[in-house]
Amino acid sequence: PADRAQLQQALVYILQTALDGPQTDGMLRFITRQVEEEVQLIITNSGHPPPPEKSRYLFDPFHQSIQHSYGLGFAIAYGIIEAHGGSVQVDSRPDGGITFTLRLPTHPADL
């Protein structure tokens, strides 16, 4: 069964990452939707995305770049979402900003 407290903590960590990114204006855009057997939460900010060669390290604990340190929270959030059968994807937007896409099954199996 899903652990509500863990999922809430994961969301807090991801929101903190989205809000604290380099040169964000503090504005976030949220989209939620259900696609077949999964729920998607899409969070977009207006900050400067990490360079493509650094993006693969975003989920590593205490990853740092010249511009920003992502700390342990983002790695923990990634682990929680995966433990619940979901996924987290981070994409850079062409017009600037980062999109975080969280996907979770609507009926998680007993994990």
N, CA, C and O atoms as CSV, one atom per row, in Angstrom:
chain,resi,resn,atom,element,x,y,z
A,1,PRO,N,N,0.830,-1.200,0.000
A,1,PRO,CA,C,0.000,0.000,0.000
A,1,PRO,C,C,0.870,1.258,0.000
A,1,PRO,O,O,2.017,1.242,0.448
A,2,ALA,N,N,0.311,2.313,-0.499
A,2,ALA,CA,C,1.032,3.588,-0.556
A,2,ALA,C,C,1.200,4.167,0.837
A,2,ALA,O,O,0.299,4.075,1.671
A,3,ASP,N,N,2.346,4.757,1.082
A,3,ASP,CA,C,2.633,5.422,2.351
A,3,ASP,C,C,2.418,6.920,2.139
A,3,ASP,O,O,3.251,7.607,1.549
A,4,ARG,N,N,1.296,7.401,2.629
A,4,ARG,CA,C,0.897,8.792,2.412
A,4,ARG,C,C,1.954,9.779,2.917
A,4,ARG,O,O,2.269,10.753,2.234
A,5,ALA,N,N,2.498,9.529,4.108
A,5,ALA,CA,C,3.495,10.438,4.686
A,5,ALA,C,C,4.750,10.502,3.813
A,5,ALA,O,O,5.309,11.578,3.601
A,6,GLN,N,N,5.186,9.353,3.310
A,6,GLN,CA,C,6.367,9.345,2.439
A,6,GLN,C,C,6.101,10.110,1.141
A,6,GLN,O,O,6.942,10.883,0.683
A,7,LEU,N,N,4.933,9.889,0.562
A,7,LEU,CA,C,4.606,10.579,-0.685
A,7,LEU,C,C,4.508,12.089,-0.474
A,7,LEU,O,O,4.930,12.867,-1.329
A,8,GLN,N,N,3.950,12.501,0.665
A,8,GLN,CA,C,3.897,13.932,0.971
A,8,GLN,C,C,5.304,14.501,1.106
A,8,GLN,O,O,5.587,15.589,0.605
A,9,GLN,N,N,6.185,13.769,1.780
A,9,GLN,CA,C,7.561,14.233,1.949
A,9,GLN,C,C,8.267,14.340,0.600
A,9,GLN,O,O,9.004,15.295,0.355
A,10,ALA,N,N,8.042,13.363,-0.269
A,10,ALA,CA,C,8.646,13.415,-1.603
A,10,ALA,C,C,8.180,14.659,-2.353
A,10,ALA,O,O,8.977,15.336,-3.003
A,11,LEU,N,N,6.897,14.951,-2.261
A,11,LEU,CA,C,6.362,16.126,-2.942
A,11,LEU,C,C,6.974,17.410,-2.377
A,11,LEU,O,O,7.295,18.327,-3.132
A,12,VAL,N,N,7.133,17.476,-1.067
A,12,VAL,CA,C,7.758,18.653,-0.444
A,12,VAL,C,C,9.178,18.834,-0.969
A,12,VAL,O,O,9.570,19.947,-1.320
A,13,TYR,N,N,9.948,17.758,-1.025
A,13,TYR,CA,C,11.324,17.846,-1.523
A,13,TYR,C,C,11.365,18.334,-2.969
A,13,TYR,O,O,12.199,19.169,-3.320
A,14,ILE,N,N,10.476,17.821,-3.799
A,14,ILE,CA,C,10.470,18.221,-5.204
A,14,ILE,C,C,10.026,19.676,-5.348
A,14,ILE,O,O,10.571,20.415,-6.168
A,15,LEU,N,N,9.044,20.084,-4.556
A,15,LEU,CA,C,8.613,21.485,-4.590
A,15,LEU,C,C,9.737,22.414,-4.142
A,15,LEU,O,O,9.940,23.475,-4.731
A,16,GLN,N,N,10.465,22.016,-3.101
A,16,GLN,CA,C,11.598,22.829,-2.648
A,16,GLN,C,C,12.642,22.959,-3.751
A,16,GLN,O,O,13.190,24.039,-3.968
A,17,THR,N,N,12.912,21.867,-4.439
A,17,THR,CA,C,13.879,21.898,-5.536
A,17,THR,C,C,13.391,22.825,-6.646
A,17,THR,O,O,14.169,23.610,-7.188
A,18,ALA,N,N,12.106,22.735,-6.984
A,18,ALA,CA,C,11.549,23.578,-8.044
A,18,ALA,C,C,11.578,25.056,-7.658
A,18,ALA,O,O,11.851,25.912,-8.500
A,19,LEU,N,N,11.300,25.357,-6.392
A,19,LEU,CA,C,11.280,26.752,-5.940
A,19,LEU,C,C,12.663,27.334,-5.730
A,19,LEU,O,O,12.873,28.529,-5.939
A,20,ASP,N,N,13.610,26.502,-5.318
A,20,ASP,CA,C,14.939,26.989,-4.961
A,20,ASP,C,C,15.944,26.909,-6.098
A,20,ASP,O,O,17.130,27.165,-5.893
A,21,GLY,N,N,15.493,26.563,-7.277
A,21,GLY,CA,C,16.415,26.441,-8.403
A,21,GLY,C,C,17.056,27.772,-8.754
A,21,GLY,O,O,16.584,28.828,-8.332
A,22,PRO,N,N,18.128,27.718,-9.526
A,22,PRO,CA,C,18.826,28.947,-9.881
A,22,PRO,C,C,17.926,29.926,-10.633
A,22,PRO,O,O,17.298,29.568,-11.630
A,23,GLN,N,N,17.875,31.123,-10.161
A,23,GLN,CA,C,17.178,32.245,-10.785
A,23,GLN,C,C,15.710,31.973,-11.078
A,23,GLN,O,O,15.206,32.370,-12.128
A,24,THR,N,N,15.018,31.298,-10.161
A,24,THR,CA,C,13.572,31.156,-10.326
A,24,THR,C,C,12.916,32.417,-9.801
A,24,THR,O,O,13.493,33.129,-8.979
A,25,ASP,N,N,11.717,32.691,-10.272
A,25,ASP,CA,C,10.994,33.863,-9.786
A,25,ASP,C,C,10.000,33.490,-8.691
A,25,ASP,O,O,9.177,34.313,-8.290
A,26,GLY,N,N,10.074,32.252,-8.207
A,26,GLY,CA,C,9.172,31.811,-7.150
A,26,GLY,C,C,7.805,31.382,-7.643
A,26,GLY,O,O,6.934,31.053,-6.837
A,27,MET,N,N,7.600,31.381,-8.936
A,27,MET,CA,C,6.316,30.980,-9.507
A,27,MET,C,C,6.420,29.550,-10.031
A,27,MET,O,O,7.381,29.184,-10.708
A,28,LEU,N,N,5.414,28.763,-9.701
A,28,LEU,CA,C,5.334,27.393,-10.198
A,28,LEU,C,C,4.011,27.215,-10.926
A,28,LEU,O,O,3.016,27.860,-10.596
A,29,ARG,N,N,4.010,26.347,-11.902
A,29,ARG,CA,C,2.784,25.978,-12.616
A,29,ARG,C,C,2.560,24.491,-12.385
A,29,ARG,O,O,3.484,23.689,-12.516
A,30,PHE,N,N,1.325,24.128,-12.041
A,30,PHE,CA,C,0.985,22.735,-11.747
A,30,PHE,C,C,-0.041,22.229,-12.748
A,30,PHE,O,O,-0.982,22.935,-13.114
A,31,ILE,N,N,0.158,21.008,-13.176
A,31,ILE,CA,C,-0.843,20.298,-13.971
A,31,ILE,C,C,-0.981,18.916,-13.340
A,31,ILE,O,O,0.015,18.241,-13.084
A,32,THR,N,N,-2.205,18.508,-13.096
A,32,THR,CA,C,-2.448,17.139,-12.633
A,32,THR,C,C,-3.400,16.486,-13.627
A,32,THR,O,O,-4.304,17.119,-14.172
A,33,ARG,N,N,-3.165,15.215,-13.838
A,33,ARG,CA,C,-4.047,14.484,-14.747
A,33,ARG,C,C,-3.915,12.990,-14.491
A,33,ARG,O,O,-2.921,12.506,-13.951
A,34,GLN,N,N,-4.952,12.290,-14.898
A,34,GLN,CA,C,-4.913,10.837,-14.839
A,34,GLN,C,C,-4.837,10.322,-16.265
A,34,GLN,O,O,-5.653,10.682,-17.113
A,35,VAL,N,N,-3.851,9.481,-16.518
A,35,VAL,CA,C,-3.670,8.874,-17.830
A,35,VAL,C,C,-3.675,7.369,-17.612
A,35,VAL,O,O,-2.746,6.803,-17.037
A,36,GLU,N,N,-4.737,6.737,-18.081
A,36,GLU,CA,C,-4.934,5.302,-17.893
A,36,GLU,C,C,-4.788,4.943,-16.415
A,36,GLU,O,O,-5.581,5.402,-15.593
A,37,GLU,N,N,-3.797,4.139,-16.066
A,37,GLU,CA,C,-3.658,3.653,-14.688
A,37,GLU,C,C,-2.612,4.420,-13.890
A,37,GLU,O,O,-2.031,3.881,-12.948
A,38,GLU,N,N,-2.365,5.685,-14.264
A,38,GLU,CA,C,-1.402,6.466,-13.496
A,38,GLU,C,C,-1.889,7.898,-13.310
A,38,GLU,O,O,-2.667,8.430,-14.102
A,39,VAL,N,N,-1.402,8.493,-12.237
A,39,VAL,CA,C,-1.637,9.903,-11.955
A,39,VAL,C,C,-0.347,10.637,-12.277
A,39,VAL,O,O,0.740,10.181,-11.923
A,40,GLN,N,N,-0.471,11.768,-12.946
A,40,GLN,CA,C,0.702,12.570,-13.277
A,40,GLN,C,C,0.586,13.935,-12.614
A,40,GLN,O,O,-0.471,14.565,-12.644
A,41,LEU,N,N,1.676,14.380,-12.021
A,41,LEU,CA,C,1.787,15.730,-11.487
A,41,LEU,C,C,2.953,16.375,-12.219
A,41,LEU,O,O,4.084,15.893,-12.159
A,42,ILE,N,N,2.666,17.462,-12.904
A,42,ILE,CA,C,3.679,18.159,-13.689
A,42,ILE,C,C,3.882,19.532,-13.061
A,42,ILE,O,O,2.944,20.321,-12.948
A,43,ILE,N,N,5.119,19.806,-12.654
A,43,ILE,CA,C,5.468,21.062,-11.997
A,43,ILE,C,C,6.502,21.760,-12.871
A,43,ILE,O,O,7.524,21.174,-13.228
A,44,THR,N,N,6.230,23.008,-13.211
A,44,THR,CA,C,7.133,23.767,-14.065
A,44,THR,C,C,7.554,25.044,-13.354
A,44,THR,O,O,6.725,25.737,-12.764
A,45,ASN,N,N,8.852,25.354,-13.413
A,45,ASN,CA,C,9.328,26.629,-12.885
A,45,ASN,C,C,9.961,27.431,-14.014
A,45,ASN,O,O,10.022,26.978,-15.156
A,46,SER,N,N,10.429,28.625,-13.679
A,46,SER,CA,C,11.021,29.487,-14.701
A,46,SER,C,C,12.520,29.659,-14.499
A,46,SER,O,O,13.125,30.559,-15.081
A,47,GLY,N,N,13.118,28.810,-13.687
A,47,GLY,CA,C,14.547,28.932,-13.395
A,47,GLY,C,C,15.423,28.454,-14.535
A,47,GLY,O,O,14.944,27.925,-15.538
A,48,HIS,N,N,16.711,28.652,-14.354
A,48,HIS,CA,C,17.673,28.194,-15.350
A,48,HIS,C,C,17.903,26.700,-15.175
A,48,HIS,O,O,18.297,26.265,-14.093
A,49,PRO,N,N,17.669,25.913,-16.203
A,49,PRO,CA,C,17.881,24.469,-16.095
A,49,PRO,C,C,19.367,24.140,-16.041
A,49,PRO,O,O,20.202,24.906,-16.522
A,50,PRO,N,N,19.686,22.996,-15.454
A,50,PRO,CA,C,21.084,22.570,-15.468
A,50,PRO,C,C,21.494,22.213,-16.893
A,50,PRO,O,O,20.646,21.849,-17.707
A,51,PRO,N,N,22.783,22.312,-17.200
A,51,PRO,CA,C,23.225,21.903,-18.530
A,51,PRO,C,C,22.930,20.419,-18.752
A,51,PRO,O,O,22.923,19.647,-17.793
A,52,PRO,N,N,22.688,20.008,-19.994
A,52,PRO,CA,C,22.337,18.609,-20.271
A,52,PRO,C,C,23.310,17.596,-19.677
A,52,PRO,O,O,22.887,16.532,-19.225
A,53,GLU,N,N,24.599,17.904,-19.671
A,53,GLU,CA,C,25.575,16.948,-19.141
A,53,GLU,C,C,25.473,16.805,-17.624
A,53,GLU,O,O,26.001,15.845,-17.064
A,54,LYS,N,N,24.805,17.738,-16.951
A,54,LYS,CA,C,24.632,17.664,-15.497
A,54,LYS,C,C,23.281,17.057,-15.106
A,54,LYS,O,O,23.113,16.617,-13.968
A,55,SER,N,N,22.327,17.027,-16.023
A,55,SER,CA,C,20.972,16.577,-15.707
A,55,SER,C,C,20.921,15.158,-15.170
A,55,SER,O,O,20.092,14.851,-14.314
A,56,ARG,N,N,21.788,14.298,-15.656
A,56,ARG,CA,C,21.740,12.897,-15.216
A,56,ARG,C,C,22.161,12.735,-13.768
A,56,ARG,O,O,21.925,11.682,-13.176
A,57,TYR,N,N,22.780,13.754,-13.181
A,57,TYR,CA,C,23.224,13.676,-11.790
A,57,TYR,C,C,22.224,14.271,-10.802
A,57,TYR,O,O,22.483,14.267,-9.599
A,58,LEU,N,N,21.104,14.774,-11.273
A,58,LEU,CA,C,20.156,15.444,-10.384
A,58,LEU,C,C,19.655,14.552,-9.260
A,58,LEU,O,O,19.340,15.046,-8.178
A,59,PHE,N,N,19.577,13.259,-9.494
A,59,PHE,CA,C,19.034,12.353,-8.489
A,59,PHE,C,C,20.114,11.772,-7.587
A,59,PHE,O,O,19.807,10.986,-6.691
A,60,ASP,N,N,21.365,12.142,-7.805
A,60,ASP,CA,C,22.453,11.671,-6.945
A,60,ASP,C,C,22.464,12.480,-5.653
A,60,ASP,O,O,22.334,13.704,-5.693
A,61,PRO,N,N,22.619,11.812,-4.501
A,61,PRO,CA,C,22.652,12.548,-3.231
A,61,PRO,C,C,23.766,13.598,-3.227
A,61,PRO,O,O,24.894,13.332,-3.643
A,62,PHE,N,N,23.430,14.770,-2.759
A,62,PHE,CA,C,24.366,15.892,-2.586
A,62,PHE,C,C,25.015,16.358,-3.882
A,62,PHE,O,O,26.107,16.925,-3.862
A,63,HIS,N,N,24.348,16.123,-5.007
A,63,HIS,CA,C,24.905,16.591,-6.281
A,63,HIS,C,C,25.045,18.108,-6.248
A,63,HIS,O,O,24.151,18.809,-5.774
A,64,GLN,N,N,26.148,18.604,-6.744
A,64,GLN,CA,C,26.372,20.046,-6.824
A,64,GLN,C,C,26.823,20.416,-8.224
A,64,GLN,O,O,27.540,19.672,-8.894
A,65,SER,N,N,26.387,21.562,-8.632
A,65,SER,CA,C,26.918,22.151,-9.856
A,65,SER,C,C,27.440,23.527,-9.465
A,65,SER,O,O,27.295,23.950,-8.318
A,66,ILE,N,N,28.026,24.199,-10.390
A,66,ILE,CA,C,28.533,25.541,-10.092
A,66,ILE,C,C,27.388,26.446,-9.657
A,66,ILE,O,O,27.570,27.315,-8.804
A,67,GLN,N,N,26.211,26.246,-10.240
A,67,GLN,CA,C,25.086,27.134,-9.988
A,67,GLN,C,C,24.250,26.735,-8.781
A,67,GLN,O,O,23.668,27.601,-8.127
A,68,HIS,N,N,24.176,25.433,-8.468
A,68,HIS,CA,C,23.176,25.012,-7.490
A,68,HIS,C,C,23.541,23.670,-6.878
A,68,HIS,O,O,24.126,22.813,-7.539
A,69,SER,N,N,23.193,23.497,-5.621
A,69,SER,CA,C,23.348,22.216,-4.932
A,69,SER,C,C,21.955,21.637,-4.708
A,69,SER,O,O,21.079,22.325,-4.185
A,70,TYR,N,N,21.745,20.404,-5.091
A,70,TYR,CA,C,20.422,19.812,-4.963
A,70,TYR,C,C,20.235,19.068,-3.652
A,70,TYR,O,O,19.106,18.713,-3.313
A,71,GLY,N,N,21.302,18.821,-2.904
A,71,GLY,CA,C,21.180,18.215,-1.588
A,71,GLY,C,C,20.645,16.799,-1.632
A,71,GLY,O,O,20.578,16.171,-2.688
A,72,LEU,N,N,20.271,16.316,-0.479
A,72,LEU,CA,C,19.813,14.941,-0.331
A,72,LEU,C,C,18.323,14.788,-0.620
A,72,LEU,O,O,17.880,13.714,-1.028
A,73,GLY,N,N,17.549,15.845,-0.413
A,73,GLY,CA,C,16.094,15.765,-0.536
A,73,GLY,C,C,15.600,15.265,-1.872
A,73,GLY,O,O,14.681,14.448,-1.928
A,74,PHE,N,N,16.197,15.741,-2.948
A,74,PHE,CA,C,15.737,15.346,-4.277
A,74,PHE,C,C,16.007,13.869,-4.521
A,74,PHE,O,O,15.184,13.178,-5.123
A,75,ALA,N,N,17.155,13.378,-4.058
A,75,ALA,CA,C,17.475,11.952,-4.197
A,75,ALA,C,C,16.513,11.103,-3.373
A,75,ALA,O,O,16.091,10.034,-3.817
A,76,ILE,N,N,16.163,11.573,-2.173
A,76,ILE,CA,C,15.200,10.850,-1.331
A,76,ILE,C,C,13.840,10.813,-2.014
A,76,ILE,O,O,13.194,9.766,-2.057
A,77,ALA,N,N,13.402,11.951,-2.550
A,77,ALA,CA,C,12.107,12.011,-3.234
A,77,ALA,C,C,12.060,11.023,-4.393
A,77,ALA,O,O,11.066,10.322,-4.579
A,78,TYR,N,N,13.125,10.971,-5.158
A,78,TYR,CA,C,13.216,10.048,-6.287
A,78,TYR,C,C,13.060,8.605,-5.803
A,78,TYR,O,O,12.326,7.821,-6.404
A,79,GLY,N,N,13.749,8.260,-4.718
A,79,GLY,CA,C,13.661,6.913,-4.158
A,79,GLY,C,C,12.264,6.570,-3.672
A,79,GLY,O,O,11.786,5.454,-3.879
A,80,ILE,N,N,11.607,7.529,-3.026
A,80,ILE,CA,C,10.245,7.302,-2.519
A,80,ILE,C,C,9.286,7.053,-3.678
A,80,ILE,O,O,8.500,6.107,-3.647
A,81,ILE,N,N,9.353,7.895,-4.690
A,81,ILE,CA,C,8.450,7.746,-5.842
A,81,ILE,C,C,8.688,6.399,-6.526
A,81,ILE,O,O,7.733,5.703,-6.873
A,82,GLU,N,N,9.944,6.032,-6.721
A,82,GLU,CA,C,10.247,4.737,-7.345
A,82,GLU,C,C,9.776,3.574,-6.482
A,82,GLU,O,O,9.283,2.577,-7.010
A,83,ALA,N,N,9.920,3.686,-5.154
A,83,ALA,CA,C,9.481,2.620,-4.249
A,83,ALA,C,C,7.970,2.418,-4.302
A,83,ALA,O,O,7.473,1.350,-3.944
A,84,HIS,N,N,7.249,3.426,-4.741
A,84,HIS,CA,C,5.796,3.331,-4.879
A,84,HIS,C,C,5.386,2.983,-6.314
A,84,HIS,O,O,4.220,3.127,-6.684
A,85,GLY,N,N,6.342,2.529,-7.109
A,85,GLY,CA,C,6.031,2.101,-8.469
A,85,GLY,C,C,5.946,3.237,-9.465
A,85,GLY,O,O,5.449,3.048,-10.576
A,86,GLY,N,N,6.423,4.420,-9.090
A,86,GLY,CA,C,6.331,5.582,-9.962
A,86,GLY,C,C,7.661,5.981,-10.558
A,86,GLY,O,O,8.649,5.252,-10.477
A,87,SER,N,N,7.660,7.156,-11.160
A,87,SER,CA,C,8.880,7.681,-11.768
A,87,SER,C,C,8.889,9.200,-11.665
A,87,SER,O,O,7.850,9.839,-11.496
A,88,VAL,N,N,10.084,9.755,-11.772
A,88,VAL,CA,C,10.271,11.207,-11.803
A,88,VAL,C,C,11.114,11.513,-13.032
A,88,VAL,O,O,12.135,10.871,-13.275
A,89,GLN,N,N,10.681,12.487,-13.790
A,89,GLN,CA,C,11.417,12.900,-14.981
A,89,GLN,C,C,11.661,14.405,-14.877
A,89,GLN,O,O,10.779,15.151,-14.455
A,90,VAL,N,N,12.847,14.844,-15.258
A,90,VAL,CA,C,13.196,16.267,-15.246
A,90,VAL,C,C,13.587,16.659,-16.660
A,90,VAL,O,O,14.464,16.048,-17.272
A,91,ASP,N,N,12.921,17.692,-17.170
A,91,ASP,CA,C,13.198,18.158,-18.530
A,91,ASP,C,C,13.441,19.659,-18.526
A,91,ASP,O,O,12.792,20.404,-17.792
A,92,SER,N,N,14.382,20.092,-19.352
A,92,SER,CA,C,14.616,21.517,-19.565
A,92,SER,C,C,13.656,21.999,-20.639
A,92,SER,O,O,13.424,21.312,-21.634
A,93,ARG,N,N,13.102,23.180,-20.429
A,93,ARG,CA,C,12.203,23.761,-21.420
A,93,ARG,C,C,12.984,24.676,-22.350
A,93,ARG,O,O,13.897,25.365,-21.893
A,94,PRO,N,N,12.660,24.709,-23.635
A,94,PRO,CA,C,13.390,25.552,-24.585
A,94,PRO,C,C,13.331,27.040,-24.228
A,94,PRO,O,O,14.279,27.780,-24.493
A,95,ASP,N,N,12.217,27.478,-23.627
A,95,ASP,CA,C,12.065,28.890,-23.277
A,95,ASP,C,C,12.625,29.209,-21.892
A,95,ASP,O,O,12.415,30.306,-21.374
A,96,GLY,N,N,13.333,28.257,-21.294
A,96,GLY,CA,C,13.876,28.437,-19.944
A,96,GLY,C,C,12.971,27.763,-18.938
A,96,GLY,O,O,11.764,27.654,-19.150
A,97,GLY,N,N,13.541,27.321,-17.869
A,97,GLY,CA,C,12.764,26.653,-16.844
A,97,GLY,C,C,12.943,25.150,-16.881
A,97,GLY,O,O,13.552,24.586,-17.791
A,98,ILE,N,N,12.397,24.535,-15.873
A,98,ILE,CA,C,12.514,23.091,-15.699
A,98,ILE,C,C,11.120,22.530,-15.474
A,98,ILE,O,O,10.301,23.143,-14.789
A,99,THR,N,N,10.852,21.375,-16.045
A,99,THR,CA,C,9.602,20.659,-15.808
A,99,THR,C,C,9.920,19.363,-15.082
A,99,THR,O,O,10.730,18.557,-15.540
A,100,PHE,N,N,9.261,19.177,-13.930
A,100,PHE,CA,C,9.371,17.957,-13.136
A,100,PHE,C,C,8.077,17.187,-13.352
A,100,PHE,O,O,6.999,17.710,-13.066
A,101,THR,N,N,8.157,15.959,-13.850
A,101,THR,CA,C,6.971,15.133,-14.074
A,101,THR,C,C,7.027,13.930,-13.145
A,101,THR,O,O,7.937,13.105,-13.228
A,102,LEU,N,N,6.038,13.844,-12.258
A,102,LEU,CA,C,5.921,12.712,-11.339
A,102,LEU,C,C,4.802,11.822,-11.848
A,102,LEU,O,O,3.723,12.306,-12.191
A,103,ARG,N,N,5.055,10.534,-11.897
A,103,ARG,CA,C,4.047,9.560,-12.319
A,103,ARG,C,C,3.915,8.509,-11.228
A,103,ARG,O,O,4.909,7.946,-10.769
A,104,LEU,N,N,2.680,8.250,-10.818
A,104,LEU,CA,C,2.404,7.228,-9.807
A,104,LEU,C,C,1.236,6.374,-10.265
A,104,LEU,O,O,0.285,6.890,-10.851
A,105,PRO,N,N,1.296,5.070,-10.003
A,105,PRO,CA,C,0.168,4.214,-10.368
A,105,PRO,C,C,-1.054,4.558,-9.517
A,105,PRO,O,O,-0.928,4.899,-8.341
A,106,THR,N,N,-2.233,4.464,-10.124
A,106,THR,CA,C,-3.451,4.758,-9.362
A,106,THR,C,C,-3.784,3.642,-8.387
A,106,THR,O,O,-4.467,3.873,-7.389
A,107,HIS,N,N,-3.313,2.449,-8.663
A,107,HIS,CA,C,-3.536,1.301,-7.778
A,107,HIS,C,C,-2.196,0.640,-7.497
A,107,HIS,O,O,-1.873,-0.389,-8.089
A,108,PRO,N,N,-1.398,1.239,-6.577
A,108,PRO,CA,C,-0.076,0.652,-6.330
A,108,PRO,C,C,-0.183,-0.758,-5.771
A,108,PRO,O,O,-1.028,-1.052,-4.925
A,109,ALA,N,N,0.685,-1.612,-6.259
A,109,ALA,CA,C,0.743,-2.983,-5.745
A,109,ALA,C,C,1.326,-2.965,-4.342
A,109,ALA,O,O,1.970,-1.995,-3.942
A,110,ASP,N,N,1.105,-4.015,-3.611
A,110,ASP,CA,C,1.733,-4.127,-2.298
A,110,ASP,C,C,3.232,-4.220,-2.501
A,110,ASP,O,O,3.725,-5.160,-3.124
A,111,LEU,N,N,3.951,-3.252,-1.981
A,111,LEU,CA,C,5.401,-3.194,-2.185
A,111,LEU,C,C,6.120,-3.626,-0.933
A,111,LEU,O,O,7.351,-3.645,-0.904
